[in-house]
Amino acid sequence: MADLLILADGGGDIGFGHLMRCLAIKNVWSNGTARLLAEMEGEELSPDGAESFDWLSDADKLKQFATTNTLILVDSYQPNADYFRQLKSMFPFVVALDDYNRIVYPVDLVICPGTYGKEMDYSNQISVTVGGAGYVILRPEILAARQLEIRETIETILVTFGGSQHDEILYQHVIELLESSDYQVIVVTGNDKIAKKIVANTSQIYGRLEPVTMAEIMASVDVAVSAAGQTLNELSWLGVPTFSIKTGIDQQGNWEYYNCHNLSLAAVLYDDVDWESILKMVLKNETYESRLERSHR
């Protein structure tokens, strides 16, 4: 089997979604060697299993990894078409993960790892394109998590929007709303700096967590309030009813798919003026029976 070199970015305003799904790919790559090079923003450290490496500034730095038996996969919104052409000149097969048809990719294969992937209009692409539910990437810790226990009433709510710096205000608003209604709130920001800035009375606040711990928390709550990216897919797999808030353009396809197929408790935009009243109404009206149904049982 061929070796695999993975390029991804994370930290700061990028968050950790790209790195988490690339770690999942790296960890299941068998009969070959897989390496994950992480372009980290700010002072963030790369997660375990990834190597901090400035691959974005100069593609020529990757020549040291190029062999006739090495495939390369890129999960980032930063490289332009010229960068991908450079990769194509060095590696025998180039793959791009794409969430929203960002550019025309001069590569061999474009994968949309979202539930909506089959519905993406990729008619502009010159490469082979695939996508859909069968390409959604789930971490092994999520796949191994225990089955969610459905309680009679909603008591504990998970709030998580990833580790982007611009989500700090949103975290604060959601915490204040949920605490005022006496819910037990668990907040996972994915970013230690944001976690330290958040003000809460009764909520449990966490920054970056180990995947096993995050999976345990996800499987322990009654409802989640989440961004509409990779975490929404993981919560859905676990059967956690989720109120999704689209916080970035890359989440548009996932957000629409979950909303149109009634897979979210509700789907709102970050700047909707009435999202708080919608969240209150949804939590008030959600029943044990409806949550049981949403948990796929």
N, C-alpha and C positions, 0 to 999 in steps of 0.2 A: 504494500500500500504506500501511496505517496506521503511525503512529509507535508505538514501544513504550517504556514506562517500566518498569524492573524494580527491585523492592525486595528486598534480601537482607541477611543479617547474617552476621558471622563474627568470628573471633578468640577469644581466651580459651577458655572451656569450650565454645564453639559449634563451633570448628574452621573449616575452609574449604570443606567440601563444598558448601554452598549457593552460595557465591560462585563456585566453580569451574564448577558446572553452569550457573549464570546467565551467566557470561562466555561459555560455549560458545553459549548461546542468542543473546546479544548479537552475537557475532561472525558468526553466520550469518543474522542478520536483514537482509534486503535490500530495496531499493526503498523504504526508509523510514529514519527515524532511531531508533536504540535507545540508551537511556542506562541505566546501572546505578548505582543509589544504594546505597551500602554502609553499613549501621549496624555500626560496629566496636566490639567489646568491649575494654575495657582500653586499652592504649597501642598496640595493633596498627595498622599502616598498611594502607590498602586496597590490593589488588593492582592492577597495571597494567590499565587498561581499566575500572576502577570509580572512582566518586567518593565520598569519605567524606561522609556526610550523615545527620544525626539525623532520620530520617523517622518513627521509632517513637513518640517522645514526644508528637507532635501531628500528626494527619493533615492538619490545615488547612495545614501547611507545603507540602503538595503541590499546592495550588491553582495555584501558579505554573506547574506543568507540565501542567495539565489543559486539554485542547482536545477538540473533537468528533471529532478524528481520532487521539486517543491512547489506546491500550490500556494496561492496567497489569497486571503479573504480580508476584505476591508469593511469595517462597521464604523462609519464616521460621516458627519455632514460637512466636513471641512475640505477634503481634497477636490480639486476641480478636474475637468476632463483631461487636461495635459498631464496631471499627476498620474492618472490611471493609464495614460498612454506610455508613460515611463515605466510603470510596473509591467505593462504588457510586453515591453521590450526586454525585460529581465527575467520574467517568470513564464513558464509554459502554459499556465492556466490561472486566470484572474477572476475572482468572484466578488461581487459587491452586494452587501445587504442594504436594502432600500425600503424606507417606510412611506415615502410620499412622492415618488417619481421626481426626485430632486434635480437630476440633470440627465442628459443622455450619456450613458456610461459606455466608453469604448473598451469593454471587457468581454469575457467569454460567457459569463452567467450572472444574471441579476436575480436575487431572491428577495421576495417580500415576505418577511416572517410574521405576518399578521393574519388574523382570521379573515380579513377583507381582501387578501391577496389575489384571489381569483377574480375579483371584481375590479381590480385596478386596470386602468387604461394605459397599457404599455405600448401602444401602437407606434409611439415615437422612438422606441428603443431599437437599436441595431443588434443587440445581444439576445440570447435565449433568456426568457423570463419565466419564473415560476413563483408560486405563492399560494397562500390559503391556510386553512386550519392545520393541514398536515405539515406545515413548515414553521408553525409557532414553536419557539424555543423555550423550554421550561427547565429550570435548574433541577438537578437530581434531588436536592433537598426538598423541593416542592413536591416532586413525584413520590417521595418517600414519606411525606407528612401524614400523620394520622387523620382519619376521617373527622370532619367537622361535627361537633355535637350541637344539635339544634335545641335551644332552650325555649321555654314558653314565652318569655318576654325578652325584649332587647335590653341588655344591660351594658355590654362592653362594645365599644366602637373603636376600630383602628382608623387612624388618619395618616395617610402617607402620600406625598406628592413627588417623591424622589429628592435628590440632593441639590437641585438648582437654587442658586441664591435668590432668584426673583420670587420664589415660592414662600418666602418668610412671612409676608403680610397675610397671605392666604391661610397659612397654618394658624396664625394668631386669631383670625376671624372665626375659623371653624372651631378652634378650641373654646373660645369664649361662648359661642352659640351652644355647643354641646354641654359644656360645664353648667351653663345656666339652666339646662334641662335635667341636670343631675345624672347624666350618663357617666360611666367609667370610661375614660378616654386613654388610649394608648397611641402615642405619636411617634412615628419613626421617620426621621427626616433624611436619613442616609448621609447626613453632613453634620459633623460634630460642631462646626462653627455656628450653624443655624440652630442646632439644638440648645446651645448655651445662651442664645439670644431670646429664645421663646419664653414668655411669661405665662405661667399656669398655676392654678390653685390646687387642683386635685389630679390633674392628668399626669401620666407617666411619660416622660420625654426621653427619647433615645436618638442618637446620631447614627453612625455606621454600626451595623450589627453583622455578626457572622451569619452566613446563609441558613445554617441550621436553626439558629435562634429566631431569625425572621420567619422562617417557615412555621415554627412552633407558635409564634404570636399570631400569624395569619389564621392558623387552624383553631385558635382559641377564642376568637371574637365572634360576635353575633352579626355585625354589619361592618362594612368598611366605607370610608370616604377616600377616594383615590383619584390620582390622575389617570388618564386614559391610555397609558402606554403599556410597557411590559408588565408592570405590577398588576394591571387590570386582568391580563391573561392568566397570571398566576392565581389571583383571587378567584377567578371564574373556575379554574381547574379544581380548586379546593371546595367550591360550592359556597363561597362567601357572598351573600347579597351585597352589591356594591353600588354606591352613589358615585358616578364618575363625573369628574370636572376636567374638561379639556384645557390644558395649560400650555400647549405648544402646537405649532402647525404639523409637526411630525405625528401627532396623535389623532389627526382628523379622521383617517380611515378607520382606525380602531373604534374611536368614539362614535362615529356614525353607524358602524356595523352593530355594536352592542345596543345602541339605541333603537335602531330599526328592527332588530330581532328580539326586542324586549329582554335583553340579557342584563341590562342595568336597572337598578331601582329607579333611576332617572339619570339623564345625561344633560349637563348644563355647561355653559361656557364660563371661563374664568371671570369675564367682565359682565355677565348677566346681572342686572340690577336686582333681580328677585330670586337669586339662587338660594339665599338663606331661608326665605319663606318656603321655597320648594322643598328644601332639605327637611325643615321642620314638619311639613305636611306628610312627606314620604315616611318619616320615622313614626309619626303618629298613626298612619294608616296601615303600616306593614303588619301582617298577622303571622302567627305561628305557621298556619297552613301555607301561606304564600312563601315564607322563607323555606319551608320544607320542600316545596316544589322547586324553588330556585336552586336548592342544593343538589338537584338531579336525583332525588330519591322518589 
